[in-house]
């Protein structure tokens, strides 16, 4: 019953995710693999988001545990893939082992919650990860972009900066702003 619900909700939210049946190699309890939507939030997409993120979407591997839905699935970013160093720094919201830290506490997941709530948080993680890489922020937000528009204005700023840098990159004798 829960699996059918997850499949229906995930297909509607992220049609580029594919369900993976349980197997002995990799996902013993099943999961998902594929791309998440770029901006699945209930507010207008900020200008320059595409420049900030580039052409590729967040590609993830979502692994159910035997205890799902009592325990949330783990979401691993495949692209972009955080470095081992980033996994050791709490500012990046990546756990040792590479899964995303999307909940503020152990009680942050409710078994009746939709998997799409975590997927939206992962989409927000992707944007904050790009803002960190662009050095526009020095740590990811506590609540994430799902419900907190505090970083939305920074997306335009970082996207403009990236566009200007790209426009000057590779041109001889040109100083790249930075």
Secondary structure as the mmCIF struct_conf table of DSSP 4:
data_model
#
loop_
_struct_conf.conf_type_id
_struct_conf.id
_struct_conf.beg_label_comp_id
_struct_conf.beg_label_asym_id
_struct_conf.beg_label_seq_id
_struct_conf.end_label_comp_id
_struct_conf.end_label_asym_id
_struct_conf.end_label_seq_id
HELX_RH_AL_P HELX_RH_AL_P1 UNK A 2 UNK A 13
TURN_TY1_P TURN_TY1_P1 UNK A 15 UNK A 16
STRN STRN1 UNK A 17 UNK A 20
BEND BEND1 UNK A 24 UNK A 26
TURN_TY1_P TURN_TY1_P2 UNK A 28 UNK A 29
STRN STRN2 UNK A 31 UNK A 35
BEND BEND2 UNK A 38 UNK A 38
BEND BEND3 UNK A 41 UNK A 43
HELX_LH_PP_P HELX_LH_PP_P1 UNK A 44 UNK A 46
TURN_TY1_P TURN_TY1_P3 UNK A 47 UNK A 48
HELX_RH_AL_P HELX_RH_AL_P2 UNK A 49 UNK A 53
BEND BEND4 UNK A 55 UNK A 55
HELX_LH_PP_P HELX_LH_PP_P2 UNK A 56 UNK A 58
STRN STRN3 UNK A 59 UNK A 63
TURN_TY1_P TURN_TY1_P4 UNK A 66 UNK A 70
BEND BEND5 UNK A 71 UNK A 71
HELX_LH_PP_P HELX_LH_PP_P3 UNK A 72 UNK A 73
STRN STRN4 UNK A 74 UNK A 79
BEND BEND6 UNK A 80 UNK A 80
HELX_LH_PP_P HELX_LH_PP_P4 UNK A 81 UNK A 83
HELX_RH_AL_P HELX_RH_AL_P3 UNK A 84 UNK A 87
TURN_TY1_P TURN_TY1_P5 UNK A 88 UNK A 88
HELX_RH_3T_P HELX_RH_3T_P1 UNK A 90 UNK A 92
STRN STRN5 UNK A 94 UNK A 94
TURN_TY1_P TURN_TY1_P6 UNK A 96 UNK A 97
BEND BEND7 UNK A 98 UNK A 98
STRN STRN6 UNK A 99 UNK A 100
BEND BEND8 UNK A 104 UNK A 105
HELX_RH_3T_P HELX_RH_3T_P2 UNK A 106 UNK A 108
TURN_TY1_P TURN_TY1_P7 UNK A 111 UNK A 112
BEND BEND9 UNK A 113 UNK A 113
HELX_RH_AL_P HELX_RH_AL_P4 UNK A 115 UNK A 133
TURN_TY1_P TURN_TY1_P8 UNK A 134 UNK A 135
BEND BEND10 UNK A 136 UNK A 136
BEND BEND11 UNK A 138 UNK A 139
BEND BEND12 UNK A 142 UNK A 143
TURN_TY1_P TURN_TY1_P9 UNK A 145 UNK A 147
HELX_RH_3T_P HELX_RH_3T_P3 UNK A 149 UNK A 151
HELX_RH_AL_P HELX_RH_AL_P5 UNK A 152 UNK A 168
TURN_TY1_P TURN_TY1_P10 UNK A 169 UNK A 170
TURN_TY1_P TURN_TY1_P11 UNK A 172 UNK A 173
HELX_LH_PP_P HELX_LH_PP_P5 UNK A 175 UNK A 177
#
